[in-house]
Amino acid sequence: MPGVTHDDAPPLADLMPWSVAPPRLGRGWPAAPDVASLKARWDALVKAEGPDREALFQPTRARTPHTAVGQLPGRSGGTERLARASGPCPEPVRVLHAPFDEQWLIPDQRLIDAARPELWRVADERQVFVVETAGAAAGSPGPPLLATSLLPLLRPGRVRPLYRRPGGAEPNLVPGLCAHLAARLGVRVSPLDVLAWTMAAGRAAPGGPVVPLTGDAGTWARGVEVGRRTLWLMRRDGERPRLPGGRRPYVRAPLPSRPSAVRYDRDEEVLSLDGGRISPVPPGAWDFEVGGVRVLERWLAVRTEGAEPGTLAAIRPAAWPQAWTSELLELVTVLALLAELRPWRAAQADPRMPDPITSAELREAGVLPVPSSARRPASVLDAHEEGPEGQLALI
């Protein structure tokens, strides 16, 4: 059967041309797994004065309490210099802090070294962010791409929004791609179909992820189906995922108020936290890695390890919140269900794709090369943004 090696597959950077570096916080304390801690940290910061406030803030070259910056798009945080700030904490927003780790962030540009306002401008309920993982170029275990409806803070890979404008307007796809795929496949192809295929078939490569494309309608349909399920699990929107009866994880022994030691029994499929027990936890969920790091281990470490006393990051829940247990059970479910999709992805790892659509074909069709304008953000002028010290920002 004719095929194409992955070396001939189009790079993701050509199919989704506009990308943004991930936001860089510069300090850990403006993000946390719970909202109450963030509000308490903010209160401690604004109650401190002078050198004490500066020390708590943890200045960098990009941000100090005296840095003048504007408001984040779509947010209502203050724009006066943080050295003079007072009042309540800006309402925290949900973000993807690490692979499969949804946390909360104080959405205030004065606290963030590089907030990437262009991402905030297009973040809404229709948006899907594709994130290149740490293994996207190195070929390490785990998916090379993640997808989220939340603003992603993951580093170091690029962030590629599905849409260039709010409201699901103007897909971030190279112009002409959907039309060319539709002509080859004989079916309608939507931007979400392309994204679903990308999540199912995207592969790590030395220069960044590549996406083998096919003109075989059956292969395309199967890939889109797997990709849509992958998107549903990664975004965790709509109906909550469930494992079949008898395989659903439950709390078998209550978790202690301050768990610290985490152990996993592969034979018994039991996750233990200082006497608290959750099972069954399938090996596929425990072993699930992104960028060479076990997702569950990292998720638990963030919530069980302490912080340096006297810092804002040390302000944490006094006891393990019930909400974290619910989130942990759902995370186990999501990772177990994603692990079940590995056989399909393994089959796609065959270096030959039936009826391939190569970069050369896309050039002959005029889809490539990518117009330079497609690699730049679209102009988004739907709302005014407040600049430093309350001035009107021009964008």
C-alpha positions in Angstrom: 0.0 0.0 0.0 1.4 3.4 -0.8 2.5 5.4 2.2 4.5 8.2 3.6 7.1 8.3 6.3 6.7 10.6 9.1 9.6 12.6 7.7 7.3 13.6 4.9 4.4 14.5 7.2 3.4 18.2 7.5 4.7 19.9 10.7 2.1 21.0 13.1 3.7 24.4 12.9 2.5 24.6 9.2 -1.0 23.3 9.9 -1.7 25.5 12.9 0.6 28.4 12.1 -0.1 30.9 14.9 1.6 29.9 18.1 2.4 31.7 21.4 5.0 30.9 24.0 3.3 29.8 27.2 2.8 32.3 30.0 5.7 32.6 32.5 4.7 33.3 36.1 8.1 34.1 37.4 6.9 33.2 40.9 4.9 30.3 42.1 2.6 31.8 44.7 0.0 33.4 42.3 -1.2 29.9 41.4 -2.6 27.2 43.7 -4.9 24.2 43.7 -7.5 26.0 45.8 -9.0 29.5 45.7 -9.0 30.2 49.5 -5.2 30.0 49.6 -4.8 32.5 46.8 -7.1 35.0 48.5 -5.2 34.6 51.8 -1.9 35.1 50.0 -3.2 38.3 48.4 -4.4 39.6 51.7 -1.0 38.9 53.3 0.7 40.7 50.4 -1.4 43.9 50.6 -1.2 44.0 54.4 2.6 44.0 54.2 4.3 47.3 53.6 7.6 48.6 52.1 10.5 46.0 52.1 8.2 43.3 53.6 5.8 43.5 50.7 8.7 43.4 48.2 10.2 40.4 49.8 6.9 38.6 49.8 6.3 39.5 46.2 9.6 37.9 45.1 10.8 40.4 42.5 12.4 39.5 39.2 13.9 41.5 36.4 10.5 41.5 34.6 8.3 42.3 37.6 8.7 44.2 40.9 6.0 45.9 43.0 6.9 49.1 41.2 6.4 47.8 37.6 3.7 49.6 35.6 1.6 47.2 33.5 -1.9 47.2 32.1 -4.9 45.1 32.8 -5.2 41.6 31.5 -7.7 41.4 28.6 -11.2 40.5 29.9 -10.2 40.9 33.5 -10.9 43.6 36.1 -7.7 43.6 38.2 -6.2 46.9 39.2 -3.5 48.8 37.2 -2.0 50.9 39.9 1.6 49.9 40.9 1.5 46.9 43.2 3.5 48.8 45.8 0.4 50.9 46.5 -2.3 48.2 45.8 -5.0 47.5 48.3 -8.5 46.0 48.3 -9.7 42.5 47.6 -8.0 39.8 45.5 -8.9 39.7 41.8 -11.2 36.7 41.4 -9.0 33.7 40.6 -9.5 31.8 37.3 -9.1 28.1 36.4 -5.9 27.3 34.5 -4.0 24.2 33.3 -1.0 24.6 35.5 0.7 21.3 34.4 -0.3 18.2 32.4 -3.8 17.3 33.6 -3.4 19.5 36.7 -6.1 22.2 36.8 -5.3 24.9 39.4 -6.3 28.5 40.1 -4.5 31.7 39.2 -4.8 35.3 40.3 -5.4 37.0 36.9 -3.3 40.1 37.5 -0.6 41.1 35.1 1.3 42.8 37.9 2.0 39.3 39.3 3.0 37.6 36.1 6.4 38.0 34.4 5.1 37.2 30.9 1.3 36.9 30.8 0.9 36.6 27.0 -2.1 39.0 26.6 -2.7 37.6 23.1 -3.8 34.3 24.6 -6.1 36.0 27.1 -7.8 37.9 24.3 -8.9 34.7 22.6 -9.7 32.6 25.7 -13.4 31.9 25.9 -15.8 28.9 26.1 -15.3 28.1 22.4 -11.5 28.1 22.4 -9.3 25.0 22.5 -5.6 25.4 23.2 -3.2 22.8 21.8 0.0 22.6 23.9 3.2 20.9 22.8 4.5 18.8 25.7 8.1 18.5 26.9 8.3 15.2 24.8 7.0 16.7 21.6 10.5 16.9 20.1 12.4 14.3 22.2 9.9 11.4 21.7 9.6 10.7 25.4 6.7 8.6 26.7 3.2 10.1 26.7 1.3 12.2 24.3 3.2 14.9 22.3 0.2 17.2 22.4 -2.4 18.2 25.1 -5.6 20.0 24.6 -7.4 22.2 27.1 -10.2 24.7 27.3 -8.4 26.6 30.1 -5.5 29.0 29.7 -2.4 26.8 29.7 0.7 27.6 31.8 2.6 24.5 30.8 6.2 25.0 29.7 8.3 24.8 27.5 6.2 23.9 24.4 4.3 26.3 22.2 0.6 27.0 22.6 -1.6 26.9 19.5 -5.2 28.2 19.8 -7.7 26.5 17.6 -9.3 29.9 16.8 -7.6 33.3 16.1 -10.5 35.4 17.4 -13.0 35.1 20.2 -16.3 33.3 19.6 -14.8 30.5 17.6 -14.1 32.9 14.7 -11.3 32.4 12.1 -9.7 29.0 12.7 -5.9 28.9 13.3 -5.4 26.6 10.3 -3.4 27.2 7.2 -5.8 28.7 4.7 -7.2 26.1 2.3 -6.4 23.1 4.4 -10.0 22.1 5.2 -11.1 22.5 1.6 -8.2 20.4 0.3 -8.9 17.6 2.9 -12.6 17.7 2.0 -11.8 17.3 -1.7 -9.5 14.4 -1.1 -11.7 12.6 1.5 -15.1 13.3 -0.1 -16.6 14.5 3.2 -17.0 17.8 4.9 -14.0 18.7 7.1 -14.4 21.2 10.0 -11.7 22.8 12.0 -12.7 20.6 15.0 -12.2 17.5 12.8 -8.7 18.7 11.9 -8.0 19.2 15.6 -9.4 15.8 16.5 -7.2 14.1 13.8 -4.2 16.0 15.0 -4.7 14.8 18.6 -5.0 11.2 17.4 -2.3 11.1 14.8 0.2 13.8 15.8 3.7 12.5 16.4 6.8 13.8 18.1 9.7 14.6 15.8 13.2 16.3 16.3 12.0 19.6 14.9 8.6 19.6 16.7 5.4 17.6 16.3 4.3 16.4 12.8 0.8 15.4 11.7 0.6 12.6 9.1 -2.4 13.2 6.9 -4.4 10.7 4.9 -6.8 10.8 2.0 -8.3 7.4 3.0 -11.8 8.2 4.3 -12.0 5.2 6.6 -8.7 5.9 8.3 -9.7 9.5 8.6 -13.0 8.7 10.2 -11.5 6.3 12.8 -8.8 8.9 13.6 -11.3 11.7 14.1 -13.4 9.5 16.3 -10.4 8.6 18.6 -9.3 12.3 18.5 -12.7 13.6 19.6 -12.7 11.2 22.5 -9.2 12.3 23.4 -10.4 15.9 23.3 -13.4 15.1 25.5 -11.2 13.5 28.1 -8.5 16.1 28.1 -10.9 19.1 28.2 -13.2 17.4 30.7 -16.2 19.4 29.5 -19.8 18.2 29.4 -20.7 14.8 30.8 -18.1 13.6 33.3 -16.1 10.5 32.3 -16.8 7.2 34.0 -15.1 3.8 34.0 -17.3 0.7 33.8 -19.0 -0.5 37.0 -16.5 -2.4 39.1 -13.6 -0.5 37.7 -14.5 2.9 39.1 -12.1 4.3 41.7 -13.5 4.9 45.2 -12.1 6.0 48.6 -11.8 2.7 50.5 -10.2 4.3 53.6 -10.5 8.1 54.4 -7.6 10.3 53.5 -5.8 11.9 56.5 -6.0 15.6 57.0 -2.3 16.2 56.0 -1.1 13.2 53.8 2.6 13.2 52.9 3.6 9.7 51.9 2.3 8.4 48.6 2.6 4.7 47.6 1.1 2.6 44.8 0.5 -1.2 44.9 0.5 -2.4 41.3 -0.8 -5.9 42.1 -3.7 -4.6 44.3 -4.2 -1.5 42.2 -4.3 0.6 45.4 -3.1 4.2 45.9 -2.2 4.9 49.5 -1.8 8.3 51.1 -0.7 7.8 54.8 -3.3 5.2 55.4 -5.9 6.7 53.1 -6.7 4.2 50.3 -8.1 4.7 46.8 -8.8 1.7 44.5 -9.0 0.4 41.9 -6.3 2.6 40.3 -5.3 0.8 37.1 -1.6 0.6 36.2 -2.4 2.5 33.0 -3.5 5.5 35.1 -0.5 5.3 37.5 2.0 4.9 34.7 0.6 7.6 32.5 3.5 10.0 31.7 3.8 13.4 30.0 7.4 14.5 29.2 8.8 11.6 31.2 7.0 12.5 34.4 4.2 10.5 36.0 1.1 12.7 36.0 -0.4 11.3 39.2 2.8 11.5 41.1 3.4 15.1 40.2 -0.3 16.0 40.9 0.0 14.5 44.4 3.4 16.0 45.1 2.1 19.5 44.4 -0.6 19.0 47.0 1.3 17.1 49.7 4.8 18.8 49.7 5.4 21.9 51.8 6.8 25.3 51.0 9.5 27.5 52.5 8.1 29.0 55.8 7.5 32.7 55.6 6.7 32.8 51.9 3.3 33.3 50.4 3.5 29.9 48.9 3.5 28.5 52.4 -0.1 29.7 52.8 -1.9 26.5 52.1 -5.0 24.6 53.2 -4.7 23.4 56.9 -6.3 20.1 55.9 -6.8 18.1 52.7 -10.0 19.5 51.0 -12.7 17.2 50.0 -12.7 18.8 46.6 -9.2 17.5 46.0 -10.4 13.9 46.6 -13.1 14.4 43.9 -10.6 15.8 41.5 -8.2 12.9 42.2 -10.8 10.3 41.5 -11.7 12.1 38.2 -8.0 12.3 37.2 -7.6 8.6 37.8 -10.6 8.0 35.6 -9.4 10.3 32.8 -5.9 8.8 32.7 -7.2 5.2 32.7 -9.5 6.0 29.8 -6.8 7.7 27.9 -4.5 4.8 28.4 -7.1 2.6 26.8 -6.7 4.6 23.5 -3.0 3.6 23.3 -3.5 0.6 21.1 -5.0 2.8 18.3 -2.2 5.3 18.7 0.3 2.4 18.6 -1.2 1.2 15.3 -0.8 4.7 13.9 2.9 4.6 14.9 3.5 2.6 11.7 5.7 5.0 9.7 3.5 4.6 6.7 0.1 6.2 6.3 -2.4 5.0 3.7 -3.1 7.4 0.8 -0.8 10.0 2.3 -1.2 13.8 2.0 2.4 15.1 2.1 3.8 18.6 2.5 4.8 18.4 -1.1 1.2 17.8 -2.1 0.0 20.7 0.0 2.6 22.9 -1.8 1.4 21.8 -5.2 -2.2 22.6 -4.1 -1.2 26.1 -3.0 -2.0 25.4 0.7 1.7 25.7 1.6 3.8 27.7 2.2 2.0 29.4 5.1 1.2 33.1 4.5 3.2 35.2 6.9 0.0 36.9 8.1 -1.3 33.5 9.4 1.7 33.2 11.8 0.8 36.5 13.4 -2.1 37.1 15.9 -5.3 38.5 14.5 -6.3 42.1 15.5 -8.8 41.8 18.4 -10.4 45.1 19.2 -13.7 44.0 20.7 -13.1 45.7 24.1 -11.0 48.4 25.7 -8.1 47.4 27.8 -7.0 49.5 30.7 -3.3 50.4 30.6 -0.9 51.2 33.5 -2.3 53.6 36.2 -5.7 53.5 34.5 -4.7 54.9 31.1 -6.5 53.6 28.0 -4.4 50.9 26.3 -4.0 51.0 22.6 -3.9 47.5 20.9 
